[in-house]
Amino acid sequence: MPAGIGLADWSAVGHDAPPLKVMIVTDAWSPQVNGVVRTLEMLGRELQGLGHEVRYVTPEGRTTVPLPTYSEIRVSLFAQRTLEQEIREFAPDAIHIATEGTLGIGARKICLQYDIPFTTSFHTRFPEYVAARFPFIREEAVYRFLRWFHGPATAMMVATPALKRELESHGFKNLKIWSRGVDTDLFRPLADHHLPYPGPVWLYVGRIAVEKNIEAFLKLDLPGTKVVVGDGPARATLARTYPQVKFLGPRTGEDLVEAYAGSDVFVFPSKTDTFGLVVLEALACGTPVAAYPVQGPIDVIGDAPVGALNQDLATACRQALTISRDAARAFALEHNWHACTGQFLSNIAIDHEP
């Protein structure tokens, strides 16, 4: 069983070679609205557009329980009972395990039991997230679990070179880049559209949770109106603490596009995201970004004149107001999902045995 296919072979896999059957195992799925879910949805759409068959294994239709301290995320119970049957019935050419939850652990066990090659990806900074919620758990203990989980994979995919270097310093092996893109057909500027609040309008989109550092944005002394799109365990508390902020709840599709395109600046206060897909979505809508100069924003924006990165987030916000919306859109057009899917295909492990 070969460990994977080279980048030079990708076009053949996508076009001239027989289509692949790709199984994607993920504990993160609808109705969750986050970057992981959107990434996997777009990956499936692109793979299908190339002629491949995609099967998702998700918590949908399974017995689940809410994750402690994070009820919006549900954990599948007895995952392995049906997983083996699903794998046998679909007979995938490649299995990609996207998350480290119960479905991911079950799929990993089956793959190891039957010597099936598989790949994994790293989407969430669990060590930092766990430390934020459970200070008594050491980060190194979480890294030890993650090394155990990802170790047998033929490739562990990460979004950026900086994250690759960081994980290598923690002892991870077989790391490969799988970057992120944005749907520039959906996420686009809307002429003469502005959210109906006093400006400037400062927007945050994402999970409303302690690890996202949202309060660093909400407490800023800025003119105009702060708007928050999303949901999460900290929403009720923050809404009470900051009654002047407009909490609009989760939005998807055109409603989300209207929020991005109708704002003056997208504020990204997180210091722990592995990439920050919402940054690209905002830029695709022509909305410049204000963020801390940390991994994620640095990897996405770099030195491009489409965002302001500053240790003083208020300064970054004011600087972002001066940035060209046309430049933001043009930057996003260079980051498409087609190229990212090519990276994914170059990384996956193909099982050629019957």
C-alpha positions in Angstrom: 0.0 0.0 0.0 1.6 3.2 -1.1 1.9 6.0 1.5 0.4 8.6 -0.8 0.5 10.1 -4.3 2.9 12.8 -5.3 1.9 16.4 -6.3 2.9 15.6 -9.9 0.3 12.9 -10.0 -2.6 15.0 -8.8 -3.9 16.1 -12.2 -4.0 12.4 -13.2 -5.9 11.5 -10.1 -8.4 14.3 -10.7 -8.9 13.8 -14.4 -7.3 10.9 -16.3 -7.3 8.2 -13.6 -10.4 6.4 -12.4 -12.3 8.5 -9.8 -11.5 7.9 -6.1 -13.8 7.0 -3.3 -12.9 9.2 -0.4 -14.3 8.8 3.1 -14.0 11.8 5.4 -14.6 11.0 9.1 -15.5 14.1 11.2 -16.9 14.7 14.7 -17.6 18.3 13.7 -20.6 18.7 11.4 -23.8 20.6 10.9 -25.6 22.2 12.7 -22.2 23.4 14.0 -21.1 26.5 12.1 -17.4 26.8 12.2 -14.3 26.8 10.0 -13.8 23.0 10.3 -17.2 22.2 9.0 -17.0 24.8 6.2 -13.5 23.4 5.2 -14.8 19.9 5.0 -17.9 20.9 3.1 -15.9 22.8 0.5 -13.4 19.9 0.2 -16.2 17.5 -0.6 -17.7 19.8 -3.1 -14.4 20.3 -4.9 -13.6 16.6 -4.9 -17.0 15.8 -6.3 -16.4 18.5 -9.0 -13.3 16.6 -10.0 -15.3 13.4 -10.4 -14.5 11.7 -7.1 -17.1 10.1 -4.8 -17.1 11.4 -1.2 -18.7 9.8 1.8 -18.9 11.7 5.1 -19.0 9.9 8.4 -20.5 12.4 10.9 -22.5 12.4 14.2 -25.7 12.9 12.1 -28.2 10.1 12.8 -26.1 8.7 15.7 -26.7 8.6 19.4 -24.9 11.7 20.8 -24.3 13.5 24.1 -23.3 17.2 24.5 -19.6 17.8 25.1 -19.0 19.0 28.7 -18.7 22.8 28.9 -19.6 23.1 25.2 -23.2 21.8 24.6 -23.3 23.0 21.0 -20.8 20.2 20.2 -22.2 16.7 20.4 -20.1 13.5 20.9 -21.1 10.3 19.2 -21.6 7.2 21.4 -20.8 3.6 20.4 -19.2 5.0 17.3 -17.3 2.0 16.3 -20.3 -0.4 16.2 -21.5 1.0 12.8 -18.2 2.5 11.5 -16.7 -0.8 10.4 -19.8 -1.7 8.5 -19.9 1.7 6.8 -16.2 1.3 5.7 -16.9 -2.1 4.4 -19.9 -1.0 2.4 -18.3 2.1 0.9 -14.9 0.4 0.3 -13.1 3.7 0.1 -9.8 4.2 -1.8 -8.8 6.7 0.9 -9.8 7.5 4.5 -9.2 10.9 6.0 -9.9 11.3 9.7 -10.5 15.0 10.3 -11.1 15.2 14.0 -9.9 13.6 17.2 -13.3 12.9 18.7 -15.1 9.5 19.2 -15.7 9.0 15.5 -12.1 9.8 14.7 -10.8 7.4 17.4 -13.1 4.7 16.2 -12.0 5.1 12.6 -8.4 5.1 13.7 -8.8 1.9 15.6 -10.4 0.1 12.6 -7.8 1.3 10.2 -5.0 0.1 12.4 -6.8 -3.3 13.0 -7.1 -4.0 9.3 -3.9 -2.3 8.2 -5.8 0.4 6.2 -3.7 3.5 5.5 -5.3 6.8 6.5 -4.5 10.5 6.9 -5.5 13.0 9.6 -5.7 16.7 9.9 -5.1 19.2 12.7 -7.8 21.9 12.8 -8.1 22.9 16.5 -5.6 23.9 19.1 -6.9 21.4 21.7 -4.0 21.9 24.2 -4.7 25.7 24.4 -8.5 25.2 24.4 -8.4 22.6 27.1 -6.0 24.7 29.2 -8.5 27.7 28.9 -11.4 25.5 30.2 -9.7 23.1 32.5 -6.6 24.8 34.0 -5.7 21.7 36.0 -5.0 19.7 32.8 -1.4 20.2 31.5 -1.0 21.1 27.9 1.7 18.5 27.5 -0.8 15.8 28.5 -3.0 16.9 25.6 -0.1 17.0 23.2 0.7 13.4 24.3 -2.8 12.3 23.3 -2.6 14.1 20.0 0.8 12.5 19.2 -0.8 9.1 19.9 -3.8 9.9 17.7 -2.0 11.3 14.7 1.2 9.2 14.9 0.1 6.2 12.8 -1.3 8.4 10.0 0.7 8.4 6.7 0.3 12.2 6.8 -1.0 14.7 9.3 -2.2 17.7 7.4 -1.8 21.2 8.8 -2.9 24.6 7.4 0.3 26.6 7.4 4.1 26.3 7.5 4.2 28.1 10.8 1.9 25.5 12.4 3.9 22.7 10.8 7.1 24.0 12.4 5.4 24.5 15.8 4.0 20.9 15.8 7.3 19.5 14.7 8.8 21.1 17.8 6.3 19.1 19.9 7.4 15.8 18.3 4.8 15.4 15.5 5.9 13.5 12.4 4.8 13.2 8.8 3.4 16.7 8.6 2.2 18.0 5.3 0.6 21.3 4.2 -3.1 21.5 3.4 -4.0 25.1 3.1 -7.5 26.8 3.1 -9.4 28.6 0.5 -12.5 30.7 0.2 -15.6 30.5 -2.0 -15.3 33.8 -3.8 -18.5 33.2 -5.7 -20.5 33.2 -2.4 -18.4 35.6 -0.4 -18.3 38.8 -2.4 -18.8 42.5 -2.0 -22.4 43.9 -2.1 -22.7 47.3 -3.7 -24.1 50.0 -1.5 -24.8 47.6 1.3 -24.2 48.5 5.0 -25.5 47.0 8.2 -28.2 49.3 9.7 -26.1 50.5 12.7 -24.2 53.7 13.4 -20.8 53.4 11.8 -18.1 52.4 11.7 -19.3 48.8 12.1 -16.8 46.4 13.6 -17.7 42.8 13.0 -16.7 39.5 14.7 -17.8 36.2 13.2 -17.1 32.8 14.9 -17.7 30.7 18.0 -18.5 32.8 21.1 -16.2 31.0 23.5 -13.5 31.9 26.0 -10.7 30.5 23.8 -11.6 33.0 21.0 -10.5 36.0 23.2 -13.7 37.9 22.1 -13.8 40.1 25.1 -10.5 41.7 24.0 -12.6 43.1 21.1 -15.8 43.9 23.0 -14.1 46.0 25.6 -12.3 48.3 23.1 -13.1 51.9 23.1 -14.1 52.4 19.4 -16.6 54.7 17.7 -19.7 53.2 16.0 -21.1 49.7 16.6 -19.7 46.3 17.4 -21.5 43.4 15.9 -21.1 39.7 16.8 -22.2 36.9 14.5 -22.1 33.3 15.9 -23.1 31.3 18.9 -21.3 29.5 21.8 -21.2 29.0 25.5 -20.1 32.5 26.3 -22.8 34.3 24.3 -25.3 34.9 27.1 -22.7 36.1 29.6 -21.1 38.5 27.1 -24.5 39.8 25.9 -25.3 40.8 29.5 -21.9 42.3 30.1 -21.9 44.3 26.8 -25.5 45.3 26.1 -24.4 47.9 23.6 -23.0 45.1 21.3 -25.3 43.7 18.6 -25.4 39.9 19.0 -27.0 38.6 15.8 -26.7 34.9 16.5 -25.4 32.4 13.9 -25.7 33.3 10.2 -25.0 31.3 7.0 -25.2 31.8 3.3 -26.4 35.1 2.0 -27.1 36.3 5.6 -23.5 35.8 6.5 -22.3 37.5 3.3 -24.5 40.5 4.1 -22.9 40.7 7.6 -19.3 40.6 6.2 -20.0 43.0 3.2 -22.0 45.4 5.3 -19.3 46.0 7.9 -16.4 48.4 7.8 -13.8 46.2 9.6 -13.6 42.5 10.5 -12.0 42.1 13.9 -10.3 38.8 14.7 -9.2 38.8 18.3 -8.3 35.1 18.6 -4.7 34.2 19.5 -5.1 30.4 19.2 -6.7 29.7 15.7 -4.7 27.4 13.4 -5.8 29.4 10.4 -8.9 31.6 10.6 -11.0 30.8 7.6 -13.3 33.7 8.5 -10.4 36.1 7.8 -10.5 35.0 4.1 -14.3 35.2 4.0 -14.2 38.7 5.2 -11.5 39.7 2.7 -13.5 38.1 -0.1 -16.4 40.4 0.8 -14.1 43.4 0.6 -13.8 43.9 4.3 -10.3 44.6 5.7 -9.2 42.8 8.8 -7.8 43.9 12.2 -6.0 41.3 14.3 -3.1 40.5 16.6 0.2 39.7 14.9 0.0 36.0 15.8 -0.1 32.7 13.9 -3.2 32.5 11.8 -3.5 36.2 10.8 0.2 36.4 10.0 0.0 33.2 7.9 -3.1 34.4 6.0 -2.4 38.0 5.6 1.4 38.4 6.0 2.6 41.7 4.7 -0.3 42.1 2.2 -2.0 45.5 2.5 -5.4 44.0 3.3 -5.3 44.0 7.1 -3.7 45.7 10.1 -1.9 43.5 12.6 -0.9 45.1 15.9 -0.4 44.1 19.5 -2.8 47.0 20.3 -6.0 45.7 18.8 -7.7 49.1 18.9 -4.8 50.6 16.9 -5.2 47.7 14.4 -8.9 48.5 14.1 -8.3 52.2 13.3 -5.6 51.3 10.8 -7.9 48.8 9.1 -10.4 51.6 8.4 -7.9 53.1 5.9 -7.4 49.9 3.9 -8.8 49.6 0.4 -11.8 47.2 0.1 -10.8 46.5 -3.5 -7.4 45.3 -2.3 -9.0 43.0 0.2 -11.2 41.4 -2.5 -8.3 41.1 -4.9 -6.2 39.3 -2.3 -9.0 36.8 -1.6 -9.4 35.9 -5.3 -5.9 34.5 -5.2 -6.9 31.9 -2.5 -9.3 29.4 -4.1 -10.4 26.0 -3.0 -9.3 24.3 -6.2 -5.6 24.7 -5.3 -6.2 23.6 -1.7 -8.0 20.5 -2.9 -4.9 19.7 -5.1 -2.8 19.8 -1.9 -5.3 17.5 -0.1 -5.1 14.9 -3.0 -1.4 15.0 -3.0 -1.3 14.1 0.7 -3.9 11.3 1.0 -3.0 7.7 1.3 -4.5 5.6 -1.5 -5.3 1.9 -0.8 -5.0 0.2 -4.1 -5.8 -3.3 -2.8 -9.2 -4.8 -3.4 
